[in-house]
Amino acid sequence: MSDRIELHDELGEEFPANTVEVHDDKELLADAAAERFVAVIVAAQAERGTASVSLTGGSDGIRLLEKVRQAPGDIDWSNLYVYWGDERFVPSGDPDRNELQAREALLDFVPLDPAKVFPMAASNGTYGSPEEAAAAYAQLLHAELDERGDIDLTVLGMGPEGHIDSIFPHSPAVREQTDYVVAVHDCPKPPPTRVSLTLPAVHRSRHVMLVVSGEGKAAAVAAAVNGASPDDVPSAGAVGIESTTWVIDEAAATDLLVDIDDEE
């Protein structure tokens, strides 16, 4: 089963401006998210020759990449620019690194141009602190966006309290209004030290797709979709320029569907 809930006016049949897609389970959710991933990238490449994507970690985000690996469609991998929404500030090769997980799920199996793949720095790399790593990635991202324009697709997972990337509720990261990338300390979820894009960076995305599963996230999904403050629920601030799509399973939709039924 797959339901689509239209939140506002559509831009077109392929990429509605604001939608929630509800799927039976995690596998169907991942299939649908992968299909949308491919469609957005292929459409961008057809229009401009290149495309760009910001990846996320977490079980839902990595499952999505595995699905894209199985059905890559017509993506021209050599003309795809790859960024990350956040990274754990741990040594290279550490299993907690989002980059490593993404490579194992997809990136090492497709013919990307290495010069167009931009991982965030590891703790044993060039930069001795997450602040230095964040400043370097911010400089890189500004240069990339100035040259090629907005990111075509930002993929986000979400935590049970509504965090996206490493932007947690009531944190300096969620309240950042200017910088595109910040260092994050004392994350409620380990590892505690990270580098993360901010909401101003997310807002430089043509399309935002939030991929969320599990009943434990249902309250945050409903709050975000119903217009919570991003300070309370950071995912509420994840809005794309052209479209924002929540791709969720029935468990994550529990509270949202109750709200809709009550309105009816």
FINUDREN-599522 format. One record per residue (C-alpha): residue in three letters; x, y, z. Coordinates in Angstrom, 2 decimals. Layout:
N
R|ala|X|Y|Z
...
This chain:
264
R|met|0.00|0.00|0.00
R|ser|1.17|3.50|-0.79
R|asp|-0.71|6.67|0.08
R|arg|0.17|10.22|-0.87
R|ile|-1.04|13.14|1.20
R|glu|-0.85|16.51|-0.54
R|leu|0.01|19.29|1.87
R|his|-0.02|22.26|-0.49
R|asp|-0.21|23.05|-4.19
R|glu|1.63|20.80|-6.62
R|leu|4.45|21.91|-8.89
R|gly|3.79|19.01|-11.24
R|glu|2.92|15.35|-11.31
R|glu|6.52|14.15|-10.97
R|phe|7.66|16.35|-8.09
R|pro|4.76|17.69|-5.99
R|ala|5.78|20.69|-3.91
R|asn|4.92|19.33|-0.47
R|thr|3.84|15.74|0.06
R|val|3.85|12.87|2.51
R|glu|4.10|9.37|1.04
R|val|3.09|6.54|3.38
R|his|4.26|3.00|2.60
R|asp|3.49|-0.31|4.26
R|asp|6.94|-1.12|5.59
R|lys|10.64|-0.23|5.54
R|glu|11.36|-2.13|2.34
R|leu|8.60|-0.46|0.33
R|leu|9.62|2.85|1.87
R|ala|13.21|2.34|0.71
R|asp|12.07|1.29|-2.76
R|ala|9.98|4.45|-3.12
R|ala|12.74|6.68|-1.78
R|ala|15.26|5.13|-4.17
R|glu|12.89|5.64|-7.08
R|arg|12.54|9.30|-6.19
R|phe|16.31|9.66|-5.71
R|val|16.91|8.38|-9.24
R|ala|14.10|10.45|-10.75
R|val|15.32|13.74|-9.26
R|ile|18.94|13.15|-10.29
R|val|18.05|12.03|-13.82
R|ala|15.74|15.02|-14.31
R|ala|18.42|17.43|-13.11
R|gln|21.02|15.91|-15.44
R|ala|18.60|16.06|-18.35
R|glu|18.11|19.77|-17.67
R|arg|21.63|20.89|-16.79
R|gly|24.01|18.04|-17.63
R|thr|25.10|17.55|-14.01
R|ala|23.36|16.97|-10.71
R|ser|24.23|17.17|-7.02
R|val|23.10|15.30|-3.94
R|ser|23.66|15.62|-0.20
R|leu|23.63|12.23|1.52
R|thr|22.62|11.22|5.01
R|gly|23.60|8.34|7.27
R|gly|21.44|6.19|9.51
R|ser|19.64|2.95|8.75
R|asp|16.98|4.51|6.52
R|gly|19.48|6.55|4.53
R|ile|21.84|3.63|3.98
R|arg|19.00|1.27|3.04
R|leu|17.99|3.82|0.41
R|leu|21.50|3.81|-1.07
R|glu|21.49|0.02|-1.21
R|lys|18.23|0.18|-3.17
R|val|19.70|2.73|-5.60
R|arg|22.63|0.37|-6.12
R|gln|20.18|-2.36|-7.12
R|ala|18.23|-0.11|-9.51
R|pro|20.36|2.87|-10.56
R|gly|18.18|3.84|-13.49
R|asp|19.71|6.27|-15.98
R|ile|21.92|8.23|-13.59
R|asp|25.12|9.49|-15.21
R|trp|27.39|8.83|-12.26
R|ser|30.35|10.63|-13.80
R|asn|28.36|13.86|-13.66
R|leu|27.03|13.56|-10.11
R|tyr|28.43|15.77|-7.34
R|val|28.18|14.13|-3.91
R|tyr|28.17|15.93|-0.55
R|trp|27.27|14.87|2.98
R|gly|24.82|16.43|5.40
R|asp|26.88|15.51|8.42
R|glu|29.75|13.38|9.59
R|arg|30.97|11.91|12.84
R|phe|34.37|13.44|13.70
R|val|36.13|10.10|14.07
R|pro|39.15|8.58|12.29
R|ser|38.95|7.54|8.66
R|gly|37.91|3.92|8.40
R|asp|35.86|4.10|11.60
R|pro|32.57|2.21|11.05
R|asp|30.67|5.18|12.47
R|arg|31.63|7.36|9.52
R|asn|28.72|8.13|7.20
R|glu|31.15|8.25|4.29
R|leu|32.29|4.66|4.88
R|gln|28.70|3.40|5.17
R|ala|27.70|5.21|1.97
R|arg|30.66|3.79|0.09
R|glu|29.87|0.26|1.24
R|ala|26.20|0.67|0.30
R|leu|26.58|2.38|-3.09
R|leu|29.42|4.71|-3.90
R|asp|32.15|2.10|-4.33
R|phe|29.99|0.25|-6.87
R|val|29.21|3.05|-9.33
R|pro|31.53|4.98|-11.69
R|leu|31.67|8.29|-9.83
R|asp|34.32|10.87|-10.65
R|pro|36.42|11.02|-7.43
R|ala|36.96|14.74|-8.02
R|lys|33.20|15.26|-7.61
R|val|32.86|13.44|-4.28
R|phe|33.30|15.62|-1.19
R|pro|33.41|13.77|2.13
R|met|33.80|15.71|5.35
R|ala|37.17|15.47|7.09
R|ala|38.07|12.68|9.49
R|ser|39.53|13.39|12.91
R|asn|42.92|11.98|11.86
R|gly|43.07|14.03|8.68
R|thr|44.22|17.54|7.81
R|tyr|42.16|19.34|10.44
R|gly|42.79|18.98|14.14
R|ser|39.39|20.08|15.36
R|pro|35.77|19.82|14.20
R|glu|35.69|23.62|13.99
R|glu|38.50|23.58|11.43
R|ala|36.83|20.76|9.52
R|ala|33.52|22.64|9.51
R|ala|35.13|25.86|8.28
R|ala|36.87|23.98|5.45
R|tyr|33.66|22.24|4.37
R|ala|31.75|25.52|4.52
R|gln|34.30|27.15|2.23
R|leu|34.09|24.22|-0.19
R|leu|30.29|24.20|-0.18
R|his|30.03|27.94|-0.78
R|ala|32.41|27.63|-3.74
R|glu|30.49|24.67|-5.17
R|leu|27.10|26.36|-4.86
R|asp|28.41|29.61|-6.28
R|glu|29.69|27.71|-9.32
R|arg|26.86|25.24|-9.94
R|gly|23.83|26.54|-8.09
R|asp|21.66|24.89|-5.49
R|ile|21.94|21.22|-4.51
R|asp|19.45|19.20|-6.53
R|leu|18.54|16.72|-3.81
R|thr|19.14|16.64|-0.07
R|val|18.32|13.31|1.57
R|leu|17.61|13.37|5.30
R|gly|16.84|10.80|7.93
R|met|15.32|11.81|11.24
R|gly|15.77|10.85|14.88
R|pro|12.93|10.23|17.34
R|glu|13.26|13.75|18.74
R|gly|13.20|15.25|15.25
R|his|16.91|15.81|14.62
R|ile|18.22|15.84|11.04
R|asp|21.87|15.60|10.06
R|ser|23.47|16.50|13.41
R|ile|21.04|19.35|14.07
R|phe|19.44|18.58|17.44
R|pro|16.61|20.42|19.21
R|his|17.50|23.56|21.20
R|ser|21.12|23.42|20.04
R|pro|23.44|26.06|18.58
R|ala|23.29|24.15|15.28
R|val|19.52|24.48|14.89
R|arg|19.70|28.17|15.79
R|glu|22.46|28.95|13.28
R|gln|21.17|31.52|10.79
R|thr|24.21|32.21|8.60
R|asp|26.93|29.56|8.48
R|tyr|26.35|26.55|6.24
R|val|28.45|24.14|8.31
R|val|29.13|23.97|12.05
R|ala|30.98|21.84|14.56
R|val|28.68|19.97|16.93
R|his|29.70|18.88|20.43
R|asp|27.96|16.78|23.07
R|cys|25.44|15.19|20.71
R|pro|22.77|13.28|22.63
R|lys|23.45|10.35|20.30
R|pro|27.04|9.02|20.13
R|pro|29.57|9.65|18.84
R|pro|29.24|13.08|20.44
R|thr|31.51|15.19|18.21
R|arg|30.43|15.88|14.64
R|val|30.41|18.24|11.68
R|ser|27.03|19.15|10.24
R|leu|25.30|21.23|7.63
R|thr|22.80|23.72|9.05
R|leu|19.28|24.67|8.04
R|pro|20.57|27.55|5.87
R|ala|22.50|24.95|3.87
R|val|19.50|22.62|3.65
R|his|17.53|25.57|2.29
R|arg|19.93|25.68|-0.66
R|ser|18.35|22.44|-1.95
R|arg|15.93|22.29|-4.85
R|his|14.37|19.11|-3.50
R|val|14.42|17.79|0.07
R|met|13.45|14.19|0.82
R|leu|13.02|12.99|4.40
R|val|13.14|9.20|4.73
R|val|11.75|8.03|8.07
R|ser|10.57|4.72|9.53
R|gly|9.42|3.45|12.89
R|glu|6.70|4.15|15.42
R|gly|9.21|5.82|17.73
R|lys|9.43|8.69|15.24
R|ala|5.70|9.13|14.68
R|ala|5.26|12.03|17.12
R|ala|8.13|13.98|15.57
R|val|6.84|13.35|12.04
R|ala|3.40|14.68|12.94
R|ala|4.86|17.69|14.74
R|ala|7.15|18.59|11.85
R|val|4.52|18.18|9.16
R|asn|2.02|20.19|11.20
R|gly|4.38|23.16|11.50
R|ala|6.31|22.79|14.74
R|ser|9.10|25.23|15.52
R|pro|12.42|23.99|14.08
R|asp|13.99|24.85|17.44
R|asp|11.78|22.16|18.99
R|val|11.71|19.77|16.02
R|pro|14.59|20.51|13.61
R|ser|13.07|18.46|10.78
R|ala|10.26|21.01|10.61
R|gly|12.81|23.42|9.15
R|ala|13.95|21.06|6.39
R|val|12.26|22.71|3.41
R|gly|13.35|22.54|-0.22
R|ile|13.13|25.38|-2.73
R|glu|10.95|23.39|-5.15
R|ser|9.69|20.42|-3.16
R|thr|9.73|18.81|0.25
R|thr|8.76|15.14|0.42
R|trp|8.34|12.92|3.46
R|val|8.71|9.25|2.49
R|ile|7.64|7.27|5.56
R|asp|6.26|3.91|6.62
R|glu|2.92|3.26|8.30
R|ala|4.52|3.07|11.73
R|ala|6.08|6.54|11.39
R|ala|2.76|7.88|10.07
R|thr|0.72|6.72|13.07
R|asp|0.25|10.12|14.74
R|leu|-0.03|11.97|11.43
R|leu|-2.83|9.76|10.16
R|val|-4.67|10.14|13.47
R|asp|-4.48|13.93|13.07
R|ile|-5.88|13.70|9.52
R|asp|-8.68|11.36|10.58
R|asp|-9.62|13.75|13.39
R|glu|-9.82|16.65|10.92
R|glu|-12.11|14.64|8.65
